[in-house]
Amino acid sequence: MGSFLKNLSGPVLATAATIGTAALAADPASLLGPVSHVWLENDLVVRTDQHYTHGTRIAHVGGERPAEDNAPGALGRLAAWLPTWGNEPVAWRPAASITQNIYTPEDISRADLIANDRPYAGWLYATGSLLKRGASPGGTPMLDAWSVHLGVVGPASLAEQSQNSVHRFRALPLAQGWDHQLRNEPDVGLRYARALRYSAPVRGEFSGEFLPHVGVVAGSAQSFVSIGAQWRVGLRLPQDFGWRSIDDVILASGGRASQAPPTWGFHAFVGIDARAFAHNVLIEGNLFHDSHSMPIQRVVGELKVGLVYSGRRWDVAYTHQVRTPEYHGQADVDSFGSLSIAFKW
């Protein structure tokens, strides 16, 4: 635990522990190539249609460049300028994504305003990121992710059209209360997260890893700090920092090294995450307009259990997530599934 805190604190405690595995060398053969991701998250896997009911994300992570390579211009200079905080970077890469999240109250059959439940809300936003992979002075692999996002909350997010189009296709009842959704407001925010990778050996041919992370989001839609970890066990673990879902502050990375031999692997993981919220517009209502709102729970926890297949070109994962109540008066925890696919170029 001491080495974990030292690595996470960065500028406060610069001396890292020697626990962990050595970072990959920054030679061209070890640099990871581009990878494209698609996520689909939905609560219908547990036969509900409420609260965080659906999420979609499409993302692309560019190929890694050596940390000393600033040739690409503005992005390279930005990567060199960003603080390292105890991370000795070996490579950096850009990433971009677009995300749509849909939120509804528990009873979508009612057309009236449901005063004791969360409001209807849609959130559509684009994110640009820079990822810096490196290691602590003691050799613990780590990943820093810096991001800026820009989007909209409200009808312009197209959440109503997206949800009801899928319901029509699947012959499901339409959500009747979208007239009461949050009004259009812009969303802009900054994000920072750090993940580390520690070896956690297990017996036999299988290997294990412990992957803690911390993060902070400062935005008009949500502001919170996050801390969590994953523990994964499997055969031929990938050279990433854990499989991620849409709401994670730390980004999914991954990719294929140019000289990597053809291989495949699989692993199972369990993860926990805790967030302390300063505000959450998606529950508390619009910032600049009158709207329906509910008082939020300041601390929200999440449990994740997943299976991942990682091939030479394709990665496929299913994650089941359980989230504690997000607002006062919410009777039960929420549960939903996340299916994600990645193609390594």
LINJO-V446933 format. One record per residue. RES is the residue in one letter. SS is DSSP state (hx for helix, st for strand, lp for the rest). PHI is phi in whole degrees, 0 to 359 (* if undefined). Layout:
res->RES ss->SS phi->PHI
res->RES ss->SS phi->PHI
//
This chain:
res->M ss->lp phi->*
res->G ss->hx phi->298
res->S ss->hx phi->292
res->F ss->hx phi->299
res->L ss->hx phi->294
res->K ss->hx phi->296
res->N ss->hx phi->293
res->L ss->hx phi->288
res->S ss->hx phi->287
res->G ss->lp phi->55
res->P ss->lp phi->295
res->V ss->lp phi->275
res->L ss->lp phi->233
res->A ss->lp phi->281
res->T ss->lp phi->277
res->A ss->lp phi->264
res->A ss->lp phi->279
res->T ss->lp phi->266
res->I ss->lp phi->290
res->G ss->lp phi->122
res->T ss->lp phi->258
res->A ss->lp phi->286
res->A ss->lp phi->288
res->L ss->lp phi->296
res->A ss->lp phi->292
res->A ss->lp phi->268
res->D ss->lp phi->280
res->P ss->hx phi->304
res->A ss->hx phi->293
res->S ss->hx phi->266
res->L ss->lp phi->288
res->L ss->st phi->277
res->G ss->lp phi->275
res->P ss->lp phi->296
res->V ss->st phi->214
res->S ss->st phi->248
res->H ss->st phi->236
res->V ss->st phi->226
res->W ss->st phi->241
res->L ss->st phi->228
res->E ss->st phi->238
res->N ss->st phi->202
res->D ss->hx phi->268
res->L ss->hx phi->293
res->V ss->hx phi->295
res->V ss->hx phi->248
res->R ss->lp phi->60
res->T ss->lp phi->236
res->D ss->lp phi->210
res->Q ss->lp phi->204
res->H ss->st phi->58
res->Y ss->st phi->285
res->T ss->st phi->261
res->H ss->st phi->199
res->G ss->st phi->217
res->T ss->st phi->227
res->R ss->st phi->219
res->I ss->st phi->239
res->A ss->st phi->220
res->H ss->st phi->224
res->V ss->st phi->248
res->G ss->lp phi->290
res->G ss->lp phi->290
res->E ss->lp phi->288
res->R ss->st phi->238
res->P ss->st phi->304
res->A ss->lp phi->301
res->E ss->lp phi->275
res->D ss->lp phi->272
res->N ss->lp phi->252
res->A ss->lp phi->299
res->P ss->lp phi->294
res->G ss->lp phi->94
res->A ss->hx phi->300
res->L ss->hx phi->296
res->G ss->hx phi->296
res->R ss->hx phi->294
res->L ss->hx phi->295
res->A ss->hx phi->299
res->A ss->hx phi->288
res->W ss->hx phi->283
res->L ss->lp phi->300
res->P ss->lp phi->295
res->T ss->lp phi->262
res->W ss->lp phi->50
res->G ss->lp phi->90
res->N ss->lp phi->269
res->E ss->st phi->266
res->P ss->st phi->291
res->V ss->st phi->247
res->A ss->st phi->201
res->W ss->st phi->224
res->R ss->st phi->202
res->P ss->st phi->271
res->A ss->st phi->210
res->A ss->st phi->214
res->S ss->st phi->207
res->I ss->st phi->228
res->T ss->st phi->226
res->Q ss->st phi->231
res->N ss->st phi->243
res->I ss->st phi->234
res->Y ss->st phi->229
res->T ss->st phi->220
res->P ss->lp phi->289
res->E ss->lp phi->292
res->D ss->lp phi->256
res->I ss->lp phi->275
res->S ss->lp phi->277
res->R ss->lp phi->271
res->A ss->lp phi->266
res->D ss->lp phi->275
res->L ss->lp phi->289
res->I ss->lp phi->265
res->A ss->lp phi->290
res->N ss->lp phi->257
res->D ss->lp phi->224
res->R ss->lp phi->292
res->P ss->lp phi->284
res->Y ss->lp phi->295
res->A ss->st phi->204
res->G ss->st phi->236
res->W ss->st phi->224
res->L ss->st phi->236
res->Y ss->st phi->207
res->A ss->st phi->251
res->T ss->st phi->231
res->G ss->st phi->244
res->S ss->st phi->221
res->L ss->st phi->236
res->L ss->st phi->247
res->K ss->st phi->239
res->R ss->st phi->262
res->G ss->st phi->195
res->A ss->st phi->206
res->S ss->lp phi->286
res->P ss->lp phi->304
res->G ss->lp phi->274
res->G ss->lp phi->99
res->T ss->lp phi->281
res->P ss->st phi->299
res->M ss->st phi->212
res->L ss->st phi->227
res->D ss->st phi->254
res->A ss->st phi->236
res->W ss->st phi->249
res->S ss->st phi->219
res->V ss->st phi->231
res->H ss->st phi->233
res->L ss->st phi->219
res->G ss->st phi->194
res->V ss->st phi->212
res->V ss->st phi->249
res->G ss->lp phi->125
res->P ss->hx phi->304
res->A ss->hx phi->295
res->S ss->hx phi->285
res->L ss->lp phi->64
res->A ss->hx phi->293
res->E ss->hx phi->300
res->Q ss->hx phi->297
res->S ss->hx phi->295
res->Q ss->hx phi->295
res->N ss->hx phi->288
res->S ss->hx phi->295
res->V ss->hx phi->294
res->H ss->hx phi->296
res->R ss->hx phi->296
res->F ss->hx phi->297
res->R ss->lp phi->265
res->A ss->lp phi->57
res->L ss->lp phi->256
res->P ss->lp phi->300
res->L ss->lp phi->281
res->A ss->lp phi->287
res->Q ss->lp phi->263
res->G ss->lp phi->253
res->W ss->hx phi->292
res->D ss->hx phi->298
res->H ss->hx phi->257
res->Q ss->lp phi->292
res->L ss->lp phi->301
res->R ss->lp phi->277
res->N ss->lp phi->297
res->E ss->st phi->212
res->P ss->st phi->288
res->D ss->st phi->229
res->V ss->st phi->223
res->G ss->st phi->198
res->L ss->st phi->241
res->R ss->st phi->223
res->Y ss->st phi->219
res->A ss->st phi->211
res->R ss->st phi->229
res->A ss->st phi->236
res->L ss->st phi->234
res->R ss->st phi->228
res->Y ss->st phi->249
res->S ss->st phi->288
res->A ss->lp phi->227
res->P ss->lp phi->301
res->V ss->lp phi->233
res->R ss->lp phi->283
res->G ss->lp phi->77
res->E ss->lp phi->283
res->F ss->lp phi->278
res->S ss->st phi->233
res->G ss->st phi->225
res->E ss->st phi->216
res->F ss->st phi->247
res->L ss->st phi->233
res->P ss->st phi->280
res->H ss->st phi->207
res->V ss->st phi->225
res->G ss->st phi->198
res->V ss->st phi->218
res->V ss->st phi->236
res->A ss->st phi->235
res->G ss->st phi->214
res->S ss->lp phi->283
res->A ss->lp phi->276
res->Q ss->st phi->216
res->S ss->st phi->222
res->F ss->st phi->197
res->V ss->st phi->247
res->S ss->st phi->224
res->I ss->st phi->217
res->G ss->st phi->188
res->A ss->st phi->198
res->Q ss->st phi->237
res->W ss->st phi->236
res->R ss->st phi->232
res->V ss->st phi->223
res->G ss->st phi->182
res->L ss->st phi->254
res->R ss->lp phi->54
res->L ss->lp phi->296
res->P ss->lp phi->287
res->Q ss->lp phi->271
res->D ss->lp phi->234
res->F ss->lp phi->238
res->G ss->lp phi->101
res->W ss->lp phi->280
res->R ss->lp phi->236
res->S ss->lp phi->256
res->I ss->lp phi->299
res->D ss->lp phi->277
res->D ss->lp phi->295
res->V ss->lp phi->287
res->I ss->lp phi->286
res->L ss->lp phi->275
res->A ss->lp phi->291
res->S ss->lp phi->242
res->G ss->lp phi->75
res->G ss->lp phi->121
res->R ss->lp phi->237
res->A ss->st phi->293
res->S ss->lp phi->301
res->Q ss->lp phi->254
res->A ss->lp phi->291
res->P ss->lp phi->288
res->P ss->lp phi->301
res->T ss->lp phi->203
res->W ss->lp phi->216
res->G ss->st phi->201
res->F ss->st phi->209
res->H ss->st phi->203
res->A ss->st phi->247
res->F ss->st phi->216
res->V ss->st phi->228
res->G ss->st phi->222
res->I ss->st phi->229
res->D ss->st phi->209
res->A ss->st phi->230
res->R ss->st phi->233
res->A ss->st phi->248
res->F ss->st phi->267
res->A ss->st phi->275
res->H ss->st phi->199
res->N ss->st phi->212
res->V ss->hx phi->303
res->L ss->hx phi->296
res->I ss->hx phi->244
res->E ss->hx phi->281
res->G ss->lp phi->97
res->N ss->lp phi->303
res->L ss->lp phi->283
res->F ss->lp phi->244
res->H ss->lp phi->228
res->D ss->lp phi->289
res->S ss->lp phi->200
res->H ss->lp phi->295
res->S ss->lp phi->209
res->M ss->lp phi->225
res->P ss->lp phi->287
res->I ss->st phi->275
res->Q ss->lp phi->283
res->R ss->lp phi->290
res->V ss->st phi->239
res->V ss->st phi->233
res->G ss->st phi->248
res->E ss->st phi->214
res->L ss->st phi->243
res->K ss->st phi->230
res->V ss->st phi->227
res->G ss->st phi->211
res->L ss->st phi->234
res->V ss->st phi->228
res->Y ss->st phi->255
res->S ss->st phi->239
res->G ss->lp phi->251
res->R ss->lp phi->295
res->R ss->lp phi->245
res->W ss->st phi->244
res->D ss->st phi->240
res->V ss->st phi->226
res->A ss->st phi->218
res->Y ss->st phi->235
res->T ss->st phi->234
res->H ss->st phi->252
res->Q ss->st phi->236
res->V ss->st phi->237
res->R ss->st phi->239
res->T ss->lp phi->290
res->P ss->lp phi->306
res->E ss->lp phi->258
res->Y ss->st phi->214
res->H ss->lp phi->294
res->G ss->lp phi->100
res->Q ss->lp phi->289
res->A ss->lp phi->281
res->D ss->lp phi->233
res->V ss->lp phi->288
res->D ss->st phi->256
res->S ss->st phi->219
res->F ss->st phi->203
res->G ss->st phi->251
res->S ss->st phi->229
res->L ss->st phi->253
res->S ss->st phi->223
res->I ss->st phi->229
res->A ss->st phi->230
res->F ss->st phi->244
res->K ss->st phi->263
res->W ss->lp phi->285
//
